[in-house]
Amino acid sequence: MIGIVVRFDVHDREAAVEFDRLTAVVVTHIRAREPGTLVYATHRVLDDELARVFYEVYADDAALQAHEDASHVREFHAAKESLLAAPPRVEFIQPGASASRFATL
């Protein structure tokens, strides 16, 4: 497995609303079309209304590449660029021990 944590910072509240709309659309496609994407969880940062953090886990490198190559993901990346205040911060991680009580994340 391979994981990614990404932080996005948007320009303003209007950009945040649009970013969240775009995110909802792409998550629907990821859920339906990406069996190798094990977790794709999006979050708002509680003390920073203009920040979003995504936590992603993929079955393997091929699943990550399939995600990045997917048309819905490329469209999301293109559409969100004008909303960002800075480049996203991307960190690749290797998942370790975990626990979850959620049926789906």
C-alpha positions in Angstrom: 0.0 0.0 0.0 1.0 3.6 -0.6 -0.6 6.7 0.9 -0.7 10.4 0.3 -1.5 13.3 2.5 -2.2 16.6 0.5 -2.9 20.0 2.0 -4.7 22.5 -0.2 -5.0 26.2 0.6 -7.6 28.2 -1.3 -7.8 32.0 -1.9 -11.0 32.9 -0.2 -14.4 31.6 0.9 -15.8 31.7 -2.6 -12.9 29.5 -3.8 -13.5 27.2 -0.8 -17.1 26.7 -1.8 -16.1 25.9 -5.4 -13.2 23.6 -4.3 -15.7 21.7 -2.1 -18.1 21.3 -5.0 -15.4 20.0 -7.3 -14.2 17.6 -4.6 -17.7 16.2 -4.1 -17.9 15.5 -7.9 -14.5 13.8 -8.1 -15.1 11.7 -5.0 -18.2 10.3 -6.6 -16.2 9.2 -9.7 -13.3 7.8 -7.6 -15.7 5.7 -5.5 -17.4 4.3 -8.7 -14.3 3.9 -11.0 -11.2 3.2 -8.9 -11.2 -0.2 -7.2 -7.5 0.3 -6.2 -8.2 3.5 -4.3 -8.8 2.1 -0.8 -9.3 5.4 1.0 -9.9 8.8 -0.4 -11.0 11.0 2.6 -11.3 14.7 2.3 -11.3 17.0 5.3 -11.7 20.7 6.3 -9.2 22.1 8.7 -11.0 23.2 11.8 -9.0 26.3 12.6 -8.4 27.3 9.0 -11.5 27.7 6.9 -9.5 28.0 3.7 -7.5 24.8 4.1 -8.4 21.3 3.0 -6.5 18.0 3.7 -6.9 14.8 1.7 -5.9 11.4 3.0 -5.5 8.8 0.3 -4.5 5.2 0.4 -3.9 3.1 -2.8 -3.5 -0.7 -3.1 -0.2 -0.3 -4.8 1.8 2.0 -7.2 -0.3 0.9 -10.2 -3.5 1.9 -8.4 -2.0 5.3 -7.6 -0.9 5.7 -11.2 -4.4 4.7 -12.4 -5.9 7.4 -10.1 -3.5 10.1 -11.4 -4.2 9.1 -15.0 -8.0 9.0 -14.7 -9.8 11.7 -16.7 -12.0 12.7 -13.7 -8.8 13.3 -11.6 -7.1 15.3 -14.4 -10.2 17.4 -14.8 -10.3 18.0 -11.0 -6.7 19.1 -11.0 -7.2 21.5 -13.9 -10.4 23.0 -12.4 -8.9 23.6 -8.9 -5.7 25.3 -10.0 -7.2 28.8 -10.2 -8.7 28.4 -6.7 -5.4 27.7 -4.9 -3.5 30.3 -3.0 -0.3 28.2 -3.2 0.8 24.9 -4.6 -0.6 21.9 -2.7 1.7 20.3 -0.2 2.0 16.6 -1.0 3.5 14.0 1.3 3.8 10.3 0.3 3.4 8.0 3.3 3.4 4.3 4.0 0.4 3.3 6.1 1.1 1.6 9.4 -1.2 0.4 12.2 -4.7 1.9 12.2 -8.2 1.5 13.5 -11.5 2.7 12.0 -15.1 2.4 13.1 -16.4 3.9 9.9 -18.2 1.7 7.5 -16.8 3.8 4.6 -14.3 6.6 4.8 
